[in-house]
Amino acid sequence: MMKRKKLLTLAIVALAVVFTACQKDDLNDKNNESSELGVKLQALNTSFTLPVSKTKSAAVSMDSITWDTTQMIVSSIKFEAKLKSLTTGRDSIEVEYKWYGPEVVNLLDTNLTLGNFVLAPGIYDEIELKVSGDKDDAHDQPVFYLAGTYSNGTGNWPIAVEVWDDLSFKTEKEDVEITEEGVDVVSEIQLYLDELMLDVDSEDLDNAQLTDGVILISSEVNRSVYYTIFGNLKRDCRAEYKHWDDWYKNWYNKKKHGDDDDDDDDD
């Protein structure tokens, strides 16, 4: 069983953030009109029944998984974009930024934002983000780690997934418009934890080898289940872009704290 003393108690360390820019044209050099783009990594659907299927099923299962710890070593975030020229309206300005960690990221923390890349107003033909976790930065920790409870008809069992290999997510979004001064843009890269268990049956976990009483899934133990989950992990990511201006922040905070006086739709 892995050493969990550092994994279960997160200490987010302030690290140097390095930005580099490479662009083919002038971005109009109006810093007071710039906005910021931050990146959030979020794990969703922490509790679910097995088996997991993308199609709806009427079958009722007593077998379930609840994840209570989800972590990733984030080594770098690469941001690339093509901004339509304000002069010609046709040619694109290529923009590139990089953020460097490493940082241990709790994917259940909805308040943590990485990056904060400065964006000029305009229409971005394409925004591309690549989030990488490198095993060389992980040292004595997995690059990606899950811990929780597996429940079946006979009882509850601790379960953990350890990924010690390099891991990266790449997402793209077209036609992102930044039109207002000082508008924050958040890119949420969402990991659906239930979909990580696609093609994993309850029998696979019932018959899994235990390590100190834990169903440990890694490249060393219960390998067939591991490679199924690892394959799902590499392709299970989606990006959603949100504009967070002052009005939206106020509306969101009211919703979050149960104040539903404002029923306007968010944009």
ABEGO torsion letter per residue (X at the ends): XBBAAAAABBBBBBBBBBBBBBBABBAGGBAAABBBBBBBBBBBGABBBOBBBABBBABBBABBBBBABBBBBBABBBBBBBBBBAAAGABBBBBBBBBBOBBBBBAABAABBBGGBBBBBEBBABBBBBBBBBAAAAEABBABBBBBBBBBAAEBBBBBBBBABBBBBBBBBBGBBBABBGBBBBBBBBBBAAAAABGBBAAAAAABBBBGGBBBBBAABGAAAAAAAAAAAAABBBBBBBBBBAAAAAAAAAAAAGBAABABBBX
